Amino acid sequence: MMEFDGVGKRYEGFRALHDFSLHVGDGEVVVLVGPNGAGKSTLLKIAAGLLAPSKGKVAICDRDMTTCTLETKKDVGYLPENAACYEDLTARENLLYFCALRGLSGEKARKRTEKLLKMVELAHEKKVVRQFSKGMTQRLGIAVSLIGKPKAVLWDEPSSGLDPSGRLLLRDIIQSLKNDGASVLISSHDLRESALLADKVCLIYKGKIRFLGKADGPELEKKYREVVDTRENDDGEEKKEDPRGENDDAKEKKSVDKKIEEKKGVSEKKNGKESRKQKKEEEE
């Protein structure tokens, strides 16, 4: 179970998350969607204990992730946007190494490694990771995130780089996690895929939840357009049109254009005077 309670994150002069609250139950899949910079990756990093929130709390399996220790992280499986694996090692060697970091060794580590390699269809792959395609590296990253049999899964764009076969495989893995009672929170830019995978879709824009619930693909695309295409200012308030039909941006542009024209006129006038003066001097 995951619980986000009033989570906020502010960087210098920029608010990435604003009063974010969300519940992800056991055996539930929630997919975060939204444009680049909406706050999805920031939220996942905070949930994984990699980034401290400016306000609010995150609890995973009743453990406070804002006071993060190894104990609080043990039930979390995190996949960053770019899977971090050692390029000079094979998939098997990577998994054995990360098993050791998780405290698994010997026969337990070997069994867990073989099971995960089979799950992501890399059991027969002998190449080092440097020779992997993007999709193969992504599948290995998914396997690494599942070493500890996590009760909470946090994946940042897990379908990135996956071909159709890889995406079908991802669906099967997510369904297996659901069946095992894991809480799954992932981000995605594929709206139709998100609608298919999710028990709930969470649409984030400018650090705020704009829609939370179940929606099919076309419905989600419609909601996305309604939210993201709405012109808003930094405070999240819709820009108001004046009686002449001009918004603030249009008026500001007119003002700038007017100043440019004024400067241009002054410059032309000055150049004209200098030209007449030079001509007079030449005549004399």
Residue pairs with C-beta under 8 A, 6 or more apart in sequence:
1 23
1 24
1 25
1 26
1 59
1 60
1 61
1 62
1 152
1 183
2 22
2 23
2 24
2 47
2 58
2 59
2 60
2 152
2 183
2 185
3 22
3 23
3 24
3 57
3 58
3 59
3 60
4 20
4 21
4 22
4 23
4 43
4 47
4 56
4 57
4 58
5 21
5 56
5 57
5 58
5 59
6 19
6 20
6 21
6 55
6 56
6 57
7 17
7 19
7 20
7 21
7 43
7 46
7 53
7 55
7 56
7 57
7 58
8 15
8 17
8 18
8 19
8 20
8 53
8 54
8 55
8 56
8 207
9 15
9 16
9 17
9 39
9 42
9 46
9 51
9 53
9 54
9 207
10 16
10 54
15 207
16 39
16 42
16 207
17 39
17 42
17 43
17 46
17 53
17 207
18 206
18 207
18 208
18 236
19 56
19 208
20 39
20 43
20 56
20 204
20 207
20 208
20 209
21 56
21 209
22 30
22 202
22 209
22 212
24 30
24 152
24 183
24 184
24 185
25 183
26 151
26 181
26 182
26 183
27 178
27 179
27 180
27 181
27 182
27 183
28 178
28 183
28 184
28 199
28 200
29 174
29 177
29 178
29 184
29 186
29 197
29 198
29 199
29 200
30 184
30 185
30 186
30 198
30 199
30 200
30 201
30 202
31 186
31 187
31 188
31 194
31 197
31 198
31 200
31 201
31 202
32 40
32 43
32 44
32 185
32 186
32 187
32 188
32 202
32 204
33 40
33 187
33 188
33 189
33 191
33 194
33 201
33 202
33 203
33 204
33 220
33 224
34 40
34 203
34 204
34 205
34 228
35 205
35 228
38 204
38 205
38 206
38 207
39 204
39 206
39 207
40 156
40 187
40 204
41 81
41 156
41 187
42 51
43 204
44 78
44 154
44 155
44 156
44 185
44 187
45 51
46 52
46 53
46 58
46 65
47 58
47 60
47 65
47 76
47 152
47 154
47 185
48 65
48 73
48 76
48 78
48 154
49 65
49 68
49 72
49 73
49 76
50 78
52 66
53 66
57 64
57 66
58 64
58 65
58 66
59 65
60 72
60 75
60 76
60 151
60 152
60 183
61 75
61 151
61 152
63 71
63 72
63 75
64 72
65 72
65 76
74 148
75 148
75 150
75 151
75 152
76 150
76 152
76 153
76 154
77 145
77 146
77 147
77 148
77 150
77 152
77 153
77 154
78 145
78 154
78 155
79 141
79 142
79 144
79 145
79 154
79 155
79 156
79 158
80 141
80 156
81 156
81 157
81 160
83 137
83 138
83 140
83 141
83 142
83 144
84 141
85 94
85 129
85 137
85 140
85 141
85 144
86 93
86 94
86 97
86 129
87 128
87 129
87 130
88 128
88 129
88 130
89 97
89 128
89 129
90 125
90 126
90 127
90 128
90 129
91 117
91 122
91 125
91 129
91 132
91 136
91 140
91 143
92 113
92 117
94 129
94 140
94 144
95 112
95 113
95 116
95 117
95 140
95 143
95 144
95 147
96 109
96 110
96 113
98 144
98 147
99 105
99 108
99 109
99 112
99 113
99 147
100 109
102 147
102 148
104 112
104 147
112 147
114 123
116 143
116 146
116 147
117 123
117 125
117 143
119 143
119 146
119 173
120 139
120 140
120 142
120 143
120 169
120 173
121 139
121 169
122 136
122 139
122 140
122 143
125 132
125 136
129 137
129 140
132 140
133 161
134 160
134 161
135 161
135 162
135 163
135 166
137 161
138 158
138 160
138 161
138 162
138 166
139 162
139 166
139 169
142 155
142 158
142 170
142 173
145 153
145 155
146 153
146 173
150 182
151 181
151 182
151 183
152 182
152 183
152 185
153 177
153 182
153 183
153 184
153 185
153 186
154 185
154 186
155 184
155 185
155 186
155 187
156 186
156 187
157 186
157 187
157 188
157 189
158 170
158 186
158 188
159 166
159 167
159 170
159 188
159 190
159 193
162 169
162 170
167 193
171 196
171 197
174 184
174 186
174 197
177 184
178 184
186 197
188 194
188 197
191 217
191 220
191 221
191 224
192 217
192 220
192 221
194 201
194 220
195 201
195 215
195 216
195 217
195 219
195 220
196 217
198 214
199 214
200 212
200 213
200 214
201 211
201 212
201 213
201 214
201 215
201 220
202 209
202 211
202 212
203 209
203 210
203 211
203 212
203 220
203 223
203 224
203 227
204 210
205 227
205 228
206 232
206 236
208 236
210 223
210 227
211 223
211 227
215 223
230 238
231 238
231 239
231 247
231 249
232 238
232 239
233 239
233 248
239 247
239 248
239 249
240 247
241 247
242 251
246 254
